[in-house]
Amino acid sequence: MNVLIIEDEKPSARRLQRMLERQNVDVDTMLHSVGESVEWFANNPHPDLIFLDIQLSDGLSFEIFDEVEVSSAIIFTTAFDEYALQAFKLNSIDYLLKPIDEEELEAAVEKYKARAPQQQNVQLNFDDIKKLLTNPVEREYKKRFTTKIGQHIKMIPVDEIECFYSENKGTYAHTVDGRDYLLDTTLENLEGEISPEVFFRINRKFYVNINAIRDIISYTNSRLQLKLNSYKEQDVIVAREKVKDFKLWLE
């Protein structure tokens, strides 16, 4: 089985690769953008199976198929709401809603293996996907998080969170009143739970709230340093590979 991952978040792509390896599925190639994918398809044999994110750094992944015809089976990996994705079921093996669950991934791979003999020369109808993505169902993001403090459970409204950060194997929410709360989650699991219009993952340790950014300063090695309204415990740095997307996000 020749397997390709198309995913713009490299940590997410590597995590998916490790999950597949635990199921004895080897990933041959990982691509991270529309442009890179179009060039790759033009110069390489097409794989048996593609794990495809929808939103890539330079556009929506269906734009790839405006340029090339692909008969590979596809499993979508996306943060889009499951109701919006019902239309994809006729055109793909399955979809996996982020954060990806290992059991659901295993079931999707088994579904592909069961259908593989019938997958030859199947052309996917990406016009339906375009129509759906033009007016996707509005996704419901989390409005609050909870944390345990002693014998009490505290609710933290998302709009009061300046940033999420990881430290000493824990994930914390820093609020506008300068408090830090330990959460029972990981930064990877936050993908799909918090609005990408409000929060941006600037590096492997931080998500920042756009409304909490007080100043943006040029930093060494083509990076950016952010000054937040109340968070001051450590430097908040936009990784060099994230700078371009971060600037687009600000607009």
TAJO-V624599 format. One record per residue. SS is DSSP state (2 for helix, 1 for strand, 0 for the rest). PSI is psi in degrees with one decimal (NA if undefined). NEAR is the number of other C-alpha atoms within 10 Angstrom. Layout:
ss=SS psi=PSI near=NEAR
ss=SS psi=PSI near=NEAR
This chain:
ss=0 psi=121.7 near=12
ss=0 psi=120.9 near=15
ss=1 psi=135.9 near=21
ss=1 psi=136.6 near=22
ss=1 psi=129.0 near=24
ss=1 psi=109.1 near=24
ss=0 psi=125.2 near=26
ss=0 psi=-23.7 near=20
ss=0 psi=105.0 near=16
ss=2 psi=-39.0 near=13
ss=2 psi=-37.9 near=12
ss=2 psi=-39.2 near=16
ss=2 psi=-42.9 near=19
ss=2 psi=-37.8 near=15
ss=2 psi=-44.0 near=13
ss=2 psi=-40.6 near=21
ss=2 psi=-44.2 near=22
ss=2 psi=-39.5 near=15
ss=2 psi=-40.5 near=19
ss=2 psi=-38.2 near=18
ss=2 psi=-34.1 near=12
ss=0 psi=-16.2 near=12
ss=0 psi=16.9 near=13
ss=0 psi=34.4 near=9
ss=0 psi=116.3 near=15
ss=0 psi=134.0 near=16
ss=1 psi=123.3 near=20
ss=1 psi=-37.5 near=12
ss=1 psi=146.5 near=14
ss=1 psi=127.7 near=19
ss=1 psi=158.3 near=19
ss=0 psi=4.5 near=19
ss=0 psi=166.2 near=21
ss=2 psi=-50.6 near=23
ss=2 psi=-45.5 near=16
ss=2 psi=-39.3 near=13
ss=2 psi=-44.0 near=18
ss=2 psi=-45.9 near=18
ss=2 psi=-41.3 near=13
ss=2 psi=-46.4 near=14
ss=2 psi=-31.1 near=17
ss=2 psi=-17.2 near=12
ss=2 psi=8.1 near=8
ss=0 psi=152.7 near=8
ss=0 psi=140.8 near=9
ss=0 psi=144.6 near=17
ss=0 psi=170.4 near=19
ss=0 psi=-39.0 near=17
ss=1 psi=135.3 near=23
ss=1 psi=130.9 near=22
ss=1 psi=114.6 near=24
ss=1 psi=116.9 near=22
ss=0 psi=154.2 near=27
ss=0 psi=-47.5 near=21
ss=1 psi=110.7 near=18
ss=1 psi=172.1 near=18
ss=0 psi=-27.8 near=18
ss=0 psi=18.7 near=14
ss=1 psi=-173.1 near=13
ss=1 psi=141.9 near=15
ss=2 psi=-22.8 near=23
ss=2 psi=-17.0 near=20
ss=2 psi=-24.4 near=17
ss=2 psi=-39.7 near=19
ss=2 psi=-2.7 near=17
ss=2 psi=-24.8 near=11
ss=2 psi=-29.9 near=12
ss=0 psi=149.5 near=13
ss=0 psi=129.4 near=13
ss=0 psi=129.0 near=16
ss=0 psi=4.7 near=16
ss=0 psi=150.6 near=22
ss=1 psi=148.7 near=25
ss=1 psi=134.6 near=23
ss=1 psi=117.2 near=24
ss=1 psi=139.3 near=22
ss=1 psi=111.7 near=24
ss=1 psi=160.7 near=22
ss=0 psi=4.5 near=18
ss=0 psi=150.2 near=22
ss=0 psi=142.2 near=17
ss=0 psi=-29.6 near=15
ss=0 psi=-37.6 near=11
ss=2 psi=-24.6 near=16
ss=2 psi=-0.2 near=20
ss=2 psi=-36.8 near=11
ss=2 psi=-21.9 near=13
ss=2 psi=-20.9 near=20
ss=2 psi=-30.7 near=12
ss=2 psi=-17.8 near=11
ss=0 psi=2.8 near=17
ss=0 psi=168.4 near=18
ss=0 psi=-46.2 near=21
ss=1 psi=174.6 near=23
ss=1 psi=151.6 near=24
ss=1 psi=120.9 near=22
ss=1 psi=128.2 near=18
ss=0 psi=146.8 near=19
ss=0 psi=137.9 near=16
ss=0 psi=131.5 near=19
ss=0 psi=134.8 near=12
ss=2 psi=-39.3 near=15
ss=2 psi=-38.5 near=10
ss=2 psi=-36.5 near=14
ss=2 psi=-45.0 near=21
ss=2 psi=-42.1 near=15
ss=2 psi=-38.7 near=12
ss=2 psi=-40.8 near=18
ss=2 psi=-41.9 near=19
ss=2 psi=-36.2 near=12
ss=2 psi=-41.4 near=13
ss=2 psi=-46.0 near=21
ss=2 psi=-36.4 near=14
ss=2 psi=-30.1 near=11
ss=2 psi=-8.2 near=13
ss=2 psi=-43.1 near=16
ss=2 psi=-24.3 near=8
ss=2 psi=1.9 near=9
ss=0 psi=-4.7 near=17
ss=0 psi=134.5 near=12
ss=0 psi=33.0 near=10
ss=0 psi=117.9 near=13
ss=0 psi=124.1 near=14
ss=0 psi=144.0 near=19
ss=0 psi=89.4 near=14
ss=2 psi=-9.3 near=15
ss=2 psi=-38.7 near=12
ss=2 psi=-38.2 near=13
ss=2 psi=-41.5 near=18
ss=2 psi=-45.9 near=15
ss=2 psi=-41.6 near=10
ss=2 psi=-41.0 near=15
ss=2 psi=-19.6 near=16
ss=2 psi=-36.4 near=8
ss=0 psi=66.8 near=9
ss=0 psi=154.8 near=15
ss=0 psi=133.7 near=14
ss=0 psi=127.5 near=10
ss=0 psi=140.6 near=16
ss=0 psi=113.0 near=12
ss=0 psi=161.9 near=13
ss=0 psi=138.0 near=13
ss=0 psi=-16.1 near=13
ss=1 psi=158.1 near=14
ss=1 psi=159.3 near=16
ss=1 psi=151.2 near=14
ss=1 psi=149.1 near=16
ss=1 psi=127.2 near=13
ss=1 psi=103.6 near=10
ss=0 psi=-123.0 near=7
ss=0 psi=6.4 near=6
ss=1 psi=152.5 near=8
ss=1 psi=121.5 near=10
ss=1 psi=137.4 near=14
ss=1 psi=133.2 near=12
ss=1 psi=108.1 near=17
ss=1 psi=138.6 near=13
ss=2 psi=-35.2 near=19
ss=2 psi=-4.1 near=13
ss=2 psi=4.1 near=16
ss=1 psi=120.9 near=23
ss=1 psi=-40.4 near=25
ss=1 psi=158.4 near=26
ss=1 psi=140.4 near=25
ss=1 psi=156.9 near=22
ss=1 psi=142.6 near=17
ss=1 psi=129.8 near=10
ss=0 psi=45.5 near=5
ss=0 psi=12.9 near=7
ss=1 psi=156.9 near=13
ss=1 psi=129.0 near=19
ss=1 psi=151.2 near=22
ss=1 psi=126.8 near=22
ss=1 psi=125.0 near=20
ss=1 psi=168.5 near=22
ss=0 psi=-20.3 near=17
ss=0 psi=12.6 near=12
ss=0 psi=14.3 near=12
ss=0 psi=153.8 near=12
ss=1 psi=132.8 near=17
ss=1 psi=131.1 near=18
ss=1 psi=128.7 near=18
ss=1 psi=152.4 near=16
ss=0 psi=66.7 near=12
ss=0 psi=-174.8 near=12
ss=0 psi=164.0 near=15
ss=2 psi=-35.4 near=17
ss=2 psi=-38.3 near=16
ss=2 psi=-17.7 near=12
ss=2 psi=-23.6 near=17
ss=0 psi=125.7 near=19
ss=0 psi=-14.3 near=19
ss=0 psi=-25.0 near=16
ss=0 psi=149.0 near=19
ss=0 psi=126.9 near=17
ss=0 psi=-12.7 near=15
ss=0 psi=-24.6 near=10
ss=0 psi=-39.5 near=16
ss=1 psi=139.1 near=22
ss=1 psi=135.2 near=23
ss=1 psi=104.9 near=23
ss=1 psi=-20.9 near=21
ss=1 psi=-173.2 near=17
ss=0 psi=-6.7 near=13
ss=0 psi=-10.6 near=14
ss=1 psi=136.9 near=21
ss=1 psi=134.9 near=24
ss=1 psi=148.2 near=23
ss=1 psi=127.2 near=22
ss=2 psi=-29.9 near=17
ss=2 psi=-8.7 near=14
ss=2 psi=-4.5 near=21
ss=1 psi=116.4 near=16
ss=1 psi=-32.3 near=11
ss=1 psi=151.7 near=10
ss=1 psi=125.3 near=13
ss=1 psi=135.5 near=11
ss=1 psi=139.1 near=12
ss=0 psi=173.6 near=13
ss=2 psi=156.1 near=10
ss=2 psi=39.6 near=8
ss=2 psi=24.4 near=11
ss=0 psi=177.2 near=16
ss=1 psi=143.7 near=19
ss=1 psi=133.5 near=16
ss=1 psi=140.0 near=19
ss=1 psi=119.0 near=16
ss=1 psi=165.8 near=21
ss=0 psi=-43.2 near=16
ss=0 psi=-21.1 near=17
ss=0 psi=123.7 near=20
ss=0 psi=10.0 near=10
ss=0 psi=-36.3 near=6
ss=0 psi=164.3 near=6
ss=0 psi=138.1 near=11
ss=1 psi=104.4 near=21
ss=1 psi=130.9 near=22
ss=1 psi=118.9 near=25
ss=0 psi=148.7 near=18
ss=2 psi=-42.0 near=16
ss=2 psi=-9.6 near=12
ss=2 psi=-9.0 near=18
ss=2 psi=-45.8 near=17
ss=2 psi=-47.7 near=13
ss=2 psi=-34.5 near=13
ss=2 psi=-43.0 near=17
ss=2 psi=-39.4 near=9
ss=2 psi=-38.9 near=9
ss=2 psi=-36.3 near=14
ss=2 psi=-26.2 near=10
ss=0 psi=NA near=5
